[in-house]
Amino acid sequence: MSLSSFEDSKALFVRRWGEMGGYWGINRTMAEIHALLFVSTKPICTDDVMELLQVSRGNASMNLRSLVDWGLIDRIHLRGDRKEYFVCRTDVWQMFETILKQRRRREVEPIIETIAHCREMVTGSDPIATGDDSGETATYKKRLDEMQDFLHAVGTVADLLVKVGPKRIGDISKMMMKLAG
């Protein structure tokens, strides 16, 4: 493989990972920086990120800081160099766990809390006293319960995946395929 093919391959991966991040609700630049660091065999500084991805210093810095905060990359210093460098944690299973935990903490848990609060707000409400003789309150409660049950079930599956770990994920996949028919 020529050097050009190798570099083109890496650039394609970075671009597609950035696009995919956008579909998942992750900032595109953050996803591209993560991919760039994932495919890099050497530490990369902010200046390199700016040059390779054609982004501003502020954008690069903000997203590098977010990736460090998420626990997906590490900040390191090279002896004799004053710049900060970054390296990606490349264990795919560790990345999956980290992203799962962060997404759950930032996105899923707040909506579960909101659903519980919304449910409490209407629990015990008297349909006659509120003028709801159409059953709208009961339907609303039922839908909230169904959403809460679904989110808890998905959380249980995610916990199971983390618990079985990378060595058993293939077994779980086969079992789920078997259940699906």
N, C-alpha and C positions, 0 to 999 in steps of 0.2 A: 504494500500500500504506500502510495506517495505521501509526502508530508502534507501536500495540498488536500488530498482526500481525507487525511486524518483531521486536519484543521476544519475542513468543511463539515465533516461528520460531527465534530464537537460543537460547531456553530449551529448546526441543525438541531442537535439535542437541546442546547441552551434555549433556542428559539421556541421549540415545541413545548419544553417544560414551562416556559414563561406563558405560553398560550394556555396550557393546561391549568396552570395556577389561576389564571383569570376565570376559568370555568368553575373552579373550586372556591372562588371568592377571595383568593390571595392576590395581593398586588403583583402585577406582571413583572415589574422590575425586581421585586423581592424574589420571585420564583426564578427569574433569569440569573440573578446573582447566586442563588443557592445551586442552580445547575452548573454554573461556571466553576464554582468552588468544588462541586462534586466531581467534575471531570478533570480538574487540575491536579497534577501530581506534586506541585510546588505551592507554597504559600503565596497568596496574592494580596497586594496592598490596595488601598482605596484608589490610588492613581491608576493602577492596572484595571480595576473594575470600571472606572470612568472611561478609560480609553477603549477597552474591549467591547463595552456595551453602549458606548456613546451616551452616557448619562451625566448629569451634573454632580458636582461634589456633594451638594446637600442631599440629593436623591440617593446617591451611593451610600453616604454616611448613615442616613436615616434607616435604610433597608439593611445595611450591615448590622447596625445596632439591634434592629428587630430580630434578625436571624440569631444573633448572640443571645438575646433575651429569650427566644424560643428554645434555645439549647441545640440548634441545628449546626451551628458553626462555632469555632473557638477563635479568640483573638490571641495572637502570639507576637513575640518580639524576636527579631533575629539579632544576634550579637553583632555589634558594630553598626547597626542601622537604627535610626531614630523613628522610622515609620512603623506603624502597626500593620501587621499582616494577619490574614485570616485563612483558616483551613476548615474544610468541611468534615463533619463526622460521616464517614462513608459506610458504616454498617447499616444496611438497608432496614433491617428489623428495628434497630435503635431509632432510625429516622421515623419509621411507621409509628412506633410507640410514642415518640416525642410529639409528633404531629397530632396523633389521636388524643393524647392527654391535653394538649394545648387547645385544640378545637373544642373538645368536650368542656373544658373549664371556661373558655371564652364565649362559646356559642350555645352549647346544648344545656348546660346547667342553668344559665339565666332564663332560658325559655321554660324549662321544667319548673323553676321557681315561680315564674309569671303565671303559668297554667295553674299551679297550686293556689296562688293568690287569687286569681280570677275565680276559681272554683269556690274558695272560701267566701268570696264576696257574695255569691248567690246561694250558698248552702243555707238551707233553712228558710229561704224566701218563700213566702206564701203566695202561690199563683193568684189567688183571689184578691189578696191585699195589694199586689202589684199590678193588677189588671191584666194578667197574662192567663187568659183562659184558653189560649190557642196551643199551649204546651211548648211555647218557644223556649222558656227557661229550661224545661226538662231536656229538650233537644240540645240546647247549648251545653248543659252539664254533661250529657252523654258524649257529645263530640269532644269536649275537653278531656273527659276520661279516656276516650279512645286514643287521643293524641298522646296523653301522658303514658298510657300503657304501651303504645308503640315506641316512644322514646326510651322508656325503661327497658323494653325488650332489646332494642338496638344496643343500648348500653351494656346489657348483659352479654350479648354476643361479642361486643368489643372487648369486654373484660375477659371473656373466655379465650379469645384470640391471643390477648396479651399473656394470659396465664399459661397457655400451652406452649407458647414460644415458637421460635423459628424452626426447631427440629420437628415439631408436630403439626405445623400448619398444613402440610400436605395431607396428613390424615384427616384433619378437620374438613379440608376442601373435598376430599373423596366422600366423606360421610355426608356432607351437604349435597353433593351432586347425586348421591344415592337417594337421599330424602326427596330431592326434586324430581326424581324419576328419570 
